[in-house]
Every structure is written in C-alpha cells, then in structure tokens.
Amino acid sequence: MSKFIYVCLLPYLQDWKNSSVYAVFDGHGGVDASYYSVAQILNYLISQSGKDKSQALSEAIAKTDQGFSRKAAREVNVTIM
C-alpha cells in the first residue's frame, strides 16, 4: 500500500499569503523521498523569501530533488549520472 503525506506550507511564508500551492508526495514505492521533500521544500522556500514566486518554487523543487539524489547515492553507494 502506498502512503501519501501532505503539508500546508504557505501559512509559514509571508510572501505567499494570497497563494495556493498543492503537491502530492507519493514516494515511488517508499516514503523516504516524501518525508525528505516535505522537510526540505519549506526550508528552501523560506530561504528564497522576496523572490518571484514561480522562480522560488522552481528552485526549491530542483534543490530538493538534487539533495535527495545526493542523499540516496550516499545511502546506496552508487553514483547518480
């Protein structure tokens, strides 16, 4: 059974008070990627306060993906190309 998690990020971001963003973190067969993503995306968005929302969200998603790829590579001892 797949597990789904969700989080509401926007109340923590002053720049996003009048915005809505929805995401599904399905974990692709496990929950590690979901938990990591939920924890990191908010941190990245907070660090980009004041930037264009579209750019900030795109960068937060890209940085989260890169970070999880590095984490996964360390844990399974393989190189991600």
C-alpha positions, 0 to 999 in steps of 0.5 A: 500500500502506498502512503501519501503525506501532505503539508500546508506550507504557505501559512509559514511564508509571508510572501505567499499569503494570497497563494495556493500551492498543492503537491502530492508526495507519493514516494515511488514505492517508499516514503523516504523521498516524501518525508525528505521533500516535505522537510526540505521544500519549506526550508528552501522556500523560506530561504528564497523569501522576496523572490518571484514566486514561480522562480522560488518554487522552481528552485526549491523543487530542483534543490530538493530533488538534487539533495535527495539524489545526493542523499540516496547515492550516499545511502546506496553507494552508487553514483547518480549520472 
